[in-house]
Amino acid sequence: MHRNNDYNLICIGSGPAGQRAAIQAAKLGKKVAVIEKKQFAGGVCIETGTIPSKTFREAVRRVYSRPGLELTDPFTHASRTRPAMQQLIGHVGRVIQREIGIVHDALARNDVALINGRAEFVDSHTVRTDSLTGQRTMTADHFLIAVGTEPSNPRALDPDGQTVITSDNVLGLAQLPRTMAVVGAGVIGIEYASMFAALGVQVTVIDQRPRPLEFLDHEIVDELIHQLRKSDVTFRCGDAVEHIDIVHTPQRQGLLQLASSKHIVSDVILFSAGRVGATGPLRLDVAGLKADARGRLQVDENYRTSVEHIWAAGDVIGFPALAATSSEQGRLAACHMFDVPAEPMGNHFPIGIYAIPEVSMVGATEEELTRDKIPYETGIARYREISRGPILGDDSGMFKMLFHREDGRLLGCHCIGSGATELIHVGQAVLGLGGGLDYFLKTVFNYPTLAECYKVAAYNAANKLALIRHAARAPDPSVLAEPPAAVVVPGK
């Protein structure tokens, strides 16, 4: 530590990136502090993002007990009472408090100082915090900016937490609405649209892009849209919100005017059209930094900004903006700043979308492989073919693997259905280790489990590849009159 500095590292933000960087640096024997503007540590991940939204989702699933989640009991066909919001979010608060306790305990055990207050730079080595207890100025050898993001607000109309809301206050609704308009068909918008639709809310999703979740495999997205439409979700893609008014008809509602001249009236408008880096209050200019138009910071491959001793990690640096990747970015940044060798984060990180139904993927999509002219074959398994699917009451789930047509390497896995975000990790491991079709054909999975999808999908791909190879060897088209014996899935 430089003679005149208070800390070796100050992390601004206590979300996954800030936490992990602070603990890593502390384990290297460094003196570390974390600045958090809220009363408790954990950041957006714990307060309004990942933890509360996923806990709310589980509450919805417990109420209705099965994928599809109709408002009538699937066994008696009797109508069930709409739950109150307080019933649904009661468990959310308890989980949040538990997670906060875990974070505080981890920081304390590693002698990381937790400082409450809103931070701003005084110069490139100095920050000042402002809180109810007064101001405090601190210096450090290194800084990690891990302030995360905040929702973009609709133009000319501030969220009121009642009729116009964002993901930060959606779980603060006093009661379950009858209708909801979701502006933005990204991950957050789709997740909440599916949850409220499952509760019987009439949901309309509006997005100016032609299709939701464009980074996902298109076949999986098509299946997701199909299942959401079965829950009465209406999609208005390729259209944009031009104006929002608050009207009384006689209750307070929102009136959306779309670019197509359509009008939509809704009890609640959830604005989820992107997020921006929460860097505004930091006074980055006095530290020699500048954020882009969306408040994000540019970093190099080691998470260093343009200022040598200032680093950034997590959502504030943009894609992939996942809690899991943010945590690893924070750890790697701490290693690099203190010259500790560290392997870079693997390329094959999974993406999970906690909609109802779940969606998850790892690796390449069909669209990417087609664009790059990489020869591939698909293997498909459907939950209705897997014993575990009917046991779970999920007959609409689908699992897909993509294999290189020439050497059988696994190129990608895509899943929609119960447990998708857990199931995908088997494929992630095989993908990371360079495995492929041969592994899945020889491996035995527990029965009955969803992991059987890997076996069924592998045999499906193997059968297709056998036909293709037989056709390629046939000198005369008439040979194809007797196709090769198919690979048979035992018990299928």
C-alpha positions in Angstrom: 0.0 0.0 0.0 1.2 3.4 -0.8 2.3 5.3 2.3 -0.5 7.9 2.2 -3.4 5.7 1.1 -6.0 4.3 3.4 -6.7 1.1 1.5 -5.2 -1.1 -1.1 -8.6 -1.5 -2.8 -11.9 0.3 -2.5 -14.8 -1.4 -4.3 -17.7 1.0 -5.1 -20.7 -1.2 -5.1 -21.4 -4.4 -3.1 -23.1 -6.6 -5.7 -21.6 -9.8 -7.0 -18.6 -8.1 -8.7 -17.8 -5.9 -5.7 -18.2 -8.6 -3.1 -16.1 -11.1 -5.0 -13.3 -8.6 -5.7 -13.2 -7.4 -2.1 -13.0 -10.9 -0.7 -10.4 -12.0 -3.2 -8.2 -9.0 -2.4 -8.6 -9.6 1.3 -7.5 -13.2 0.9 -4.4 -11.9 -0.7 -3.7 -10.0 2.5 -4.8 -6.6 1.2 -6.7 -3.9 3.2 -10.0 -3.5 1.5 -13.2 -1.5 1.8 -16.6 -1.7 0.1 -18.8 1.3 -0.3 -22.5 0.7 -0.6 -25.1 3.5 -1.0 -27.9 1.5 0.5 -28.2 0.4 4.1 -27.3 -3.2 3.4 -24.8 -4.9 1.2 -25.7 -7.0 -1.8 -26.5 -4.5 -4.5 -29.3 -4.7 -7.0 -28.8 -8.5 -7.2 -30.2 -8.9 -3.8 -32.4 -5.9 -3.3 -34.5 -5.6 -6.5 -33.0 -7.9 -9.1 -32.0 -11.6 -9.3 -32.9 -12.8 -5.8 -36.3 -11.1 -5.4 -37.5 -11.8 -8.9 -36.5 -15.5 -8.8 -38.0 -15.9 -5.3 -41.2 -14.3 -6.6 -41.2 -16.7 -9.5 -41.1 -19.7 -7.1 -43.9 -18.2 -5.1 -46.0 -18.1 -8.3 -45.1 -21.7 -9.1 -46.0 -22.8 -5.6 -49.4 -21.2 -5.9 -50.3 -22.9 -9.1 -48.0 -25.9 -8.8 -47.4 -26.8 -12.5 -46.2 -25.4 -15.8 -49.1 -23.6 -17.6 -50.5 -22.4 -14.4 -54.1 -21.9 -15.3 -56.4 -20.2 -12.9 -58.4 -23.4 -12.5 -57.2 -26.4 -10.6 -55.9 -29.0 -13.1 -57.4 -31.8 -11.1 -60.8 -30.5 -10.0 -61.3 -27.7 -12.6 -62.5 -25.6 -9.7 -61.8 -21.9 -9.9 -59.2 -20.7 -7.4 -59.0 -17.4 -5.6 -56.6 -14.8 -6.9 -53.7 -14.5 -4.4 -52.9 -11.1 -2.9 -49.6 -9.6 -3.6 -48.7 -9.8 0.1 -49.1 -13.5 -0.1 -46.8 -13.8 -3.0 -44.0 -11.5 -1.8 -44.0 -12.6 1.9 -41.3 -15.1 1.3 -39.3 -12.7 -0.9 -38.5 -10.4 2.1 -37.3 -13.4 4.2 -35.0 -14.6 1.5 -33.6 -11.2 0.9 -32.8 -10.8 4.6 -31.1 -14.1 4.7 -29.0 -13.3 1.6 -28.0 -9.9 3.1 -26.9 -11.7 6.2 -24.7 -14.1 4.2 -23.0 -11.2 2.4 -22.4 -9.2 5.5 -21.0 -12.3 7.3 -18.6 -13.0 4.3 -17.3 -9.5 4.3 -16.8 -9.4 8.1 -15.1 -12.8 8.2 -12.5 -11.5 5.6 -12.0 -8.1 7.5 -13.5 -6.1 4.6 -14.7 -2.7 5.8 -18.3 -2.0 4.8 -18.9 1.8 4.4 -22.4 3.1 3.8 -22.8 6.2 1.7 -23.1 7.5 -1.8 -19.6 7.6 -3.4 -18.1 10.3 -5.6 -14.5 10.8 -6.8 -12.5 13.7 -5.5 -9.5 12.8 -7.7 -8.3 9.6 -9.2 -7.1 8.2 -5.9 -9.7 9.7 -3.6 -13.4 9.2 -3.0 -15.9 10.9 -0.7 -18.9 9.3 0.8 -22.0 11.1 1.8 -24.5 9.5 4.2 -26.9 10.4 7.0 -24.0 10.2 9.4 -21.9 12.7 7.5 -19.1 12.8 4.9 -16.0 10.8 4.8 -13.0 10.9 2.5 -10.8 7.9 1.7 -7.8 7.1 -0.6 -6.8 3.8 -2.2 -4.1 2.3 -4.4 -6.8 0.7 -6.6 -10.6 1.2 -7.2 -13.1 -1.2 -8.6 -16.2 0.4 -10.0 -19.0 -2.2 -9.6 -22.1 0.0 -9.3 -24.3 -2.1 -11.6 -27.2 -0.6 -13.5 -30.6 1.0 -13.0 -33.7 0.8 -15.2 -34.1 3.2 -18.1 -37.1 5.4 -17.4 -39.9 6.1 -20.0 -39.6 9.5 -21.7 -41.5 12.4 -20.2 -43.2 10.2 -17.5 -41.5 9.2 -14.3 -42.5 5.9 -12.7 -44.9 6.4 -9.8 -44.7 2.9 -8.3 -48.4 2.5 -8.8 -49.4 2.7 -12.5 -46.1 3.2 -14.2 -43.4 0.9 -12.6 -40.0 -0.5 -13.3 -38.4 -3.8 -12.3 -37.0 -2.0 -9.2 -40.5 -1.5 -7.7 -42.7 -4.1 -9.5 -42.8 -6.2 -6.3 -43.9 -3.2 -4.3 -47.4 -3.3 -6.0 -50.1 -3.0 -3.4 -52.4 -5.5 -5.3 -52.4 -7.8 -8.2 -53.5 -5.9 -11.3 -56.1 -7.2 -13.8 -54.1 -6.0 -16.8 -50.5 -5.2 -17.4 -48.5 -3.8 -20.3 -44.9 -4.7 -20.4 -42.7 -2.3 -22.5 -39.6 -4.2 -23.6 -39.3 -7.9 -24.5 -35.9 -8.4 -23.0 -35.0 -10.9 -20.3 -36.6 -8.9 -17.4 -39.7 -8.0 -19.4 -40.3 -11.6 -20.5 -39.7 -13.0 -17.0 -42.2 -10.7 -15.3 -44.7 -11.0 -18.2 -44.7 -14.8 -17.8 -45.0 -14.6 -14.0 -48.0 -12.2 -14.0 -49.6 -14.0 -16.9 -49.4 -17.2 -14.8 -51.3 -15.4 -12.1 -54.2 -14.7 -14.5 -53.2 -11.1 -15.3 -53.9 -10.1 -18.9 -50.4 -9.2 -20.2 -49.5 -7.3 -23.4 -45.8 -7.2 -24.3 -44.6 -4.3 -26.5 -41.2 -4.1 -28.2 -40.0 -2.3 -31.3 -37.8 -5.2 -32.2 -39.3 -7.9 -34.5 -39.0 -10.7 -32.0 -38.2 -11.1 -28.3 -34.8 -12.4 -26.9 -33.1 -12.2 -30.3 -29.8 -13.7 -28.9 -31.6 -17.0 -28.1 -32.1 -19.9 -30.5 -35.1 -19.0 -32.6 -36.8 -22.4 -32.2 -36.7 -22.1 -28.5 -38.0 -18.5 -28.6 -40.9 -19.6 -30.9 -41.8 -22.3 -28.3 -41.6 -19.8 -25.5 -43.9 -17.4 -27.4 -46.3 -20.3 -28.1 -46.5 -21.2 -24.4 -46.9 -17.6 -23.3 -49.8 -17.1 -25.8 -51.5 -20.1 -24.2 -51.4 -18.1 -21.0 -53.1 -15.2 -22.9 -50.0 -13.0 -23.3 -50.4 -10.7 -26.3 -47.3 -9.7 -28.2 -47.0 -6.4 -30.1 -43.6 -6.7 -31.6 -42.3 -4.3 -34.3 -44.1 -1.5 -32.6 -43.0 1.2 -30.2 -44.6 3.3 -27.4 -45.0 6.9 -28.5 -46.7 8.3 -25.5 -48.1 7.3 -22.1 -50.9 9.1 -20.3 -52.5 8.5 -16.9 -56.3 8.3 -17.2 -59.2 7.6 -14.8 -61.8 5.1 -16.2 -62.9 5.4 -13.3 -59.9 3.7 -11.7 -56.4 5.0 -12.4 -54.9 3.4 -15.5 -52.3 3.9 -18.1 -53.0 4.7 -21.7 -50.3 3.8 -24.2 -50.2 5.2 -27.7 -48.1 3.1 -30.0 -46.3 4.1 -33.2 -48.8 2.1 -35.2 -51.6 4.3 -33.7 -52.9 1.5 -31.6 -54.0 2.4 -28.1 -53.7 0.1 -25.1 -55.3 0.7 -21.7 -53.7 -1.1 -18.7 -53.9 -1.1 -14.9 -50.1 -1.2 -14.7 -47.3 -0.4 -17.2 -44.1 -2.2 -16.5 -41.3 -0.3 -18.2 -38.4 -2.7 -18.9 -36.8 -1.3 -22.0 -33.2 -1.7 -21.0 -30.9 -0.6 -18.1 -28.2 2.0 -17.9 -25.0 2.1 -15.8 -25.5 3.7 -12.4 -22.3 5.8 -12.9 -24.0 9.3 -12.9 -23.3 10.3 -9.3 -19.6 9.1 -9.3 -18.1 12.3 -10.9 -16.1 10.1 -13.2 -14.6 13.1 -15.0 -12.5 14.2 -12.0 -11.0 10.7 -12.0 -10.1 10.9 -15.7 -12.9 8.6 -16.8 -16.0 8.9 -19.1 -18.9 6.6 -19.4 -20.7 6.0 -22.7 -24.2 7.2 -23.5 -25.7 4.4 -21.5 -23.5 4.9 -18.4 -21.3 2.0 -19.1 -17.5 1.8 -18.8 -15.0 0.4 -21.3 -12.4 -2.0 -19.9 -9.6 -4.2 -21.4 -9.4 -7.9 -21.2 -8.2 -7.6 -17.5 -11.1 -5.3 -16.5 -8.8 -2.2 -16.3 -10.3 1.1 -17.4 -8.3 3.8 -19.2 -7.0 5.0 -15.8 -4.3 2.5 -14.8 -5.4 1.9 -11.2 -9.2 2.0 -11.7 -11.0 -1.2 -12.7 -14.6 -2.0 -13.5 -16.6 -5.2 -13.5 -20.2 -6.5 -13.5 -23.2 -5.0 -15.3 -21.6 -1.6 -15.5 -19.3 -2.9 -18.3 -22.2 -4.4 -20.3 -22.6 -7.8 -21.8 -23.1 -10.5 -20.5 -24.4 -8.7 -17.3 -25.2 -11.9 -15.4 -24.7 -12.2 -11.6 -22.5 -15.3 -12.1 -20.2 -13.7 -14.7 -20.1 -10.4 -12.7 -18.8 -12.3 -9.7 -16.1 -14.0 -11.7 -15.1 -10.7 -13.3 -14.7 -9.1 -9.9 -12.4 -11.9 -8.8 -10.3 -11.7 -11.9 -10.0 -7.9 -11.7 -8.7 -8.3 -8.1 -6.1 -10.9 -9.2 -4.9 -8.7 -12.1 -4.6 -5.6 -10.0 -2.3 -7.3 -7.5 -0.4 -9.3 -10.2 -1.7 -12.7 -9.2 -1.8 -15.2 -12.2 -5.4 -16.1 -13.1 -6.9 -18.1 -15.9 -9.5 -16.0 -17.9 -13.2 -16.8 -17.6 -14.3 -19.6 -19.9 -16.1 -18.8 -23.1 -18.9 -21.2 -22.4 -21.0 -19.6 -19.7 -24.7 -20.5 -19.4 -27.6 -18.1 -19.9 -30.7 -18.6 -17.8 -34.0 -16.9 -18.2 -36.3 -17.5 -15.3 -39.6 -17.1 -17.1 -42.4 -19.6 -16.8 -41.3 -21.8 -18.4 -37.6 -21.6 -17.8 -35.2 -21.1 -20.7 -31.5 -21.8 -20.7 -28.7 -22.1 -23.2 -24.9 -22.5 -23.6 -22.8 -22.4 -26.7 -23.8 -21.6 -30.2 -27.3 -21.2 -31.7 -28.5 -22.6 -35.0 -28.6 -19.1 -36.4 -24.9 -18.4 -35.5 -23.8 -21.7 -36.9 -25.7 -21.1 -40.1 -24.3 -17.6 -40.4 -20.7 -18.9 -39.9 -21.3 -21.8 -42.4 -20.4 -24.4 -39.7 -21.9 -27.9 -40.6 -24.0 -29.2 -37.8 -26.8 -31.5 -36.9 -29.5 -31.2 -34.3 -30.7 -33.7 -31.7 -34.1 -33.1 -30.1 -35.7 -34.5 -27.0 -39.1 -33.6 -25.7 -40.2 -33.7 -22.1 -43.3 -35.7 -23.0 -40.9 -38.5 -24.1 -38.9 -38.5 -20.9 -40.4 -40.2 -17.9 -39.5 -37.3 -15.6 -41.6 -34.9 -17.8 -45.0 -36.4 -17.0 -43.9 -36.9 -13.4 -43.3 -33.1 -13.2 -46.5 -32.4 -15.1 -44.5 -30.8 -17.9 -45.3 -32.2 -21.3 -44.3 -29.2 -23.4 -40.6 -28.9 -22.5 -38.0 -29.2 -25.2 -34.3 -29.9 -25.2 -31.9 -29.4 -28.2 -28.3 -30.2 -28.8 -26.2 -29.1 -31.8 -23.3 -31.3 -32.9 -20.6 -30.7 -35.5 -21.5 -32.8 -38.5 -18.0 -33.9 -39.2 -16.4 -34.7 -35.8 -19.4 -34.9 -33.5 -18.2 -32.1 -31.2 -20.9 -30.5 -29.1 -21.5 -27.0 -30.3 -24.5 -25.8 -28.2 -27.3 -26.8 -25.9 -30.7 -25.2 -25.7 -33.6 -26.0 -23.4 -37.1 -24.7 -22.5 -39.1 -26.3 -19.6 -38.9 -27.2 -16.0 -35.4 -27.2 -14.6 -33.8 -25.9 -17.8 -31.3 -23.7 -15.9 -30.1 -26.7 -13.9 -30.2 -29.2 -16.8 -28.0 -27.1 -19.0 -24.9 -27.5 -16.8 -24.2 -31.0 -18.0 -23.9 -29.7 -21.6 -21.8 -26.8 -20.3 -19.2 -29.2 -18.8 -19.1 -31.4 -22.0 -18.8 -28.3 -24.2 -16.0 -26.9 -22.1 -14.0 -30.2 -22.1 -14.4 -30.5 -25.9 -16.6 -33.6 -25.7 -19.4 -34.5 -28.0 -21.8 -37.2 -29.4 -19.7 -40.2 -28.4 -19.8 -39.2 -24.7 -23.6 -39.0 -24.6 -24.1 -42.2 -26.5 -22.0 -44.1 -24.0 -23.0 -42.3 -20.8 -25.7 -43.6 -18.4 -27.9 -41.0 -16.6 -30.1 -41.5 -13.6 -33.6 -42.7 -14.3 -36.1 -41.0 -14.1 -34.4 -37.6 -14.6 -34.5 -34.8 -17.0 -30.9 -35.6 -17.8 -32.2 -38.4 -20.0 -32.9 -35.6 -22.5 -29.1 -35.7 -23.3 -29.3 -39.4 -24.2 -32.5 -39.2 -26.3 -31.3 -36.0 -28.1 -27.9 -37.7 -28.8 -29.6 -40.8 -30.3 -31.8 -38.5 -32.4 -28.7 -36.7 -33.8 -26.9 -40.0 -34.3 -29.7 -41.4 -36.4 -29.7 -38.3 -38.6 -26.0 -38.4 -39.0 -26.1 -42.1 -39.9 -28.5 -41.3 -42.7 -26.4 -38.4 -44.0 -23.2 -40.5 -44.0 -25.0 -43.4 -45.7 -26.3 -41.1 -48.4 -22.8 -39.5 -48.9 -21.3 -43.0 -49.5 -24.0 -44.2 -51.9 -22.9 -44.1 -55.6 -26.4 -44.6 -56.8 -29.6 -42.9 -55.5 -31.4 -46.2 -55.7 -29.2 -47.4 -52.8 -31.2 -45.1 -50.5 -34.3 -47.3 -51.0 -32.9 -49.3 -48.0 -31.7 -46.9 -45.4 -29.2 -47.9 -42.7 -30.5 -49.4 -39.5 -31.3 -46.6 -37.1 -29.7 -46.3 -33.7 -32.4 -47.3 -31.2 -32.9 -45.7 -27.9 -33.3 -48.4 -25.3 -36.9 -48.5 -24.0 -38.0 -46.1 -26.7 
